[in-house]
Amino acid sequence: MSGDLHIVPNQAGAWEVRENGELDPISTFTSERQAVDFARAVARHLQCGLALHRADGTVERLDANGGA
């Protein structure tokens, strides 16, 4: 894994964590909070960036260690 991580909502209402440029998710969660917590832990370990994609299309960059 070498790219930033993205947290994206899917059509079923779940949240997916994906590596930049990949279509298949690393993992899927029923809540945004679960996906964010997982992605932060992975991003912290890999020292990579993290982006949260909202359902309205906006993107929020997140610090792997905590805040936006």
DRENVO-578080 format. One line per 4 residues: their letters; for each residue x negated, y, z negated of N, C-alpha, C, O. Coordinates in steps of 0.001 Angstrom, whole numbers. Each point is the difference from the previous one (the first is absolute). Example, Ala and Ser with C-alpha at 12.3 -4.5 7.8 and 13.67 -1.06 7.14 Angstrom:
as> -13190/-5690/-7800/890/1190/0/-900/1200/0/-1036/-19/-665  1386/1069/1385/-820/1190/-60/770/1090/-730/-509/1108/-169
//
This chain:
msgd> -850/-1168/0/850/1168/0/-893/1227/0/-873/142/-857  1090/746/1818/-910/1129/101/687/1348/134/-672/1030/-56  1992/-1001/232/677/1266/205/775/460/-1213/76/-694/-1015  499/1882/1138/866/515/-1055/1242/-870/-124/342/-753/912
lhiv> 324/867/-2048/1232/-746/-228/1195/927/160/-63/1187/-320  1152/-1755/823/1234/749/209/1143/-745/-670/124/-1217/132  706/1955/-849/1204/-539/-625/1162/498/849/226/1206/108  506/-2133/491/1055/389/933/1308/-730/-311/-8/-1185/-334
pnqa> 1136/1903/445/1284/-681/-177/306/-813/1253/-318/421/1113  937/-1587/-1298/390/-786/1176/1508/80/209/711/592/-812  -234/-1174/1877/1418/97/351/910/-728/-973/1194/290/-61  -1735/-1227/-697/807/-756/-961/105/703/-1351/675/-485/-908
gawe> -1353/1644/779/57/740/-1253/-1121/-336/-963/-43/528/-1111  -860/-1396/1522/-1152/-347/-834/-1167/929/345/94/815/918  -1182/-948/-1657/-1198/821/203/-1170/-898/339/-251/-990/-687  -471/1338/1754/-1137/-795/446/-1299/764/-216/-50/1221/147
vren> -989/-1951/-494/-1344/566/-76/-756/-557/1190/-115/-1214/169  -408/2132/669/-694/-406/1220/-1367/661/80/-211/1098/-516  -702/-1784/1167/-1287/593/319/181/860/1245/799/-331/876  -1536/1427/-801/75/904/1141/-120/-763/1319/-949/-757/202
geld> 1923/961/699/-40/-605/1317/551/-1412/93/79/-554/1096  300/-34/-2205/511/-1376/-7/1531/2/-48/602/827/-685  14/-1741/1405/1459/-110/-17/498/-907/-1117/1069/234/-565  -1836/-1262/249/403/-932/-1049/-374/555/-1367/-1142/414/-206
pist> 2083/-398/-729/-302/529/-1332/-917/-920/-803/-1/-1218/178  -768/1828/-1056/-799/-747/-966/946/-637/-1013/-174/-1148/-410  1190/1937/18/990/-475/-958/1265/834/126/-40/1128/492  1165/-1682/-935/1297/681/44/622/-16/-1386/-90/-994/-721
ftse> 728/2115/350/570/158/-1337/1431/514/85/382/657/968  400/-965/-1989/1386/460/-28/121/1454/-432/1004/648/298  -2009/-123/-997/68/1399/-434/-1234/778/451/-1087/-553/168  1295/1841/20/-1101/898/355/-1067/-6/-1094/-1195/-25/294
rqav> 1624/48/-1539/-930/38/-1133/-939/-1212/1/-1203/145/-219  1751/-1330/466/-823/-1209/61/-1024/104/1124/-1165/-354/-180  1603/838/1337/-898/131/1145/-1108/1012/-277/-1159/-239/338  1511/1362/-950/-991/1033/-327/-1006/-538/-1010/-1204/185/174
dfar> 1672/-838/-1212/-912/-545/-1019/-972/-1006/614/-1198/37/-282  1711/-928/1113/-846/-996/661/-1013/677/916/-1193/-297/-60  1675/1214/914/-874/660/971/-1082/825/-691/-1140/37/465  1485/628/-1573/-1006/771/-746/-1099/-910/-530/-1182/338/66
avar> 1571/-1482/-586/-999/-929/-543/-933/-494/1111/-1215/-63/-190  1780/-281/1335/-816/-476/1117/-890/1134/523/-1189/-206/240  1764/1398/-64/-770/1141/508/-1134/371/-952/-1096/347/441  1354/-419/-1719/-1032/291/-997/-1142/-1004/136/-1174/369/-27
hlqc> 1531/-1630/173/-1006/-1055/139/-824/170/1281/-1218/-173/-10  1896/512/1108/-670/130/1296/-563/1393/256/-726/217/970  1068/726/-1850/-417/1398/150/428/562/1354/-804/553/750  2096/-712/-463/541/511/1259/1160/947/-282/436/143/-1143
glal> 51/494/2187/1107/939/-122/1336/-708/-110/120/-1203/232  887/1999/-598/1332/-540/-227/1028/1017/474/-96/1180/-340  1082/-1622/1126/1045/890/497/1367/-631/-246/206/-1186/260  716/1989/-760/1373/-431/-242/882/604/1084/85/1222/123
hrad> 568/-2065/659/897/441/1058/1426/-24/-547/468/-1030/-485  202/2145/563/1391/96/-453/944/-417/1134/-387/-22/1169  1602/-301/-1528/995/-411/997/299/1119/998/397/-270/1134  -588/1534/-1555/273/1129/890/-1156/300/948/74/943/787
gtve> -1137/-1736/-855/-1125/169/913/-1152/815/-552/-1069/38/609  1257/616/-1744/-1101/769/-589/-1011/-949/-626/328/-1122/-386  -1551/1595/296/-1083/-810/-560/-635/764/-1148/-311/1185/115  129/-1877/-1210/-631/583/-1178/-1302/-764/-244/15/-1221/-160
rlda> -1133/1932/133/-1278/-628/-307/-68/-176/-1505/326/915/-756  -745/-2081/328/-119/-281/-1412/-1447/-282/-356/-752/-581/782  386/997/-1962/-1296/-350/-549/136/-1398/-572/947/-269/-739  -1852/-613/1054/77/-1377/-473/1/-80/-1524/474/-984/-569
ngga> -999/2010/-92/-72/-6/-1460/1213/599/-682/80/-20/-1228  859/547/1978/1143/564/-695/840/904/840/794/-476/811  -942/1775/-977/922/982/558/-40/152/1499/-776/-638/712  1645/1510/-273/113/311/1425/-1126/910/431/-78/376/1170
//
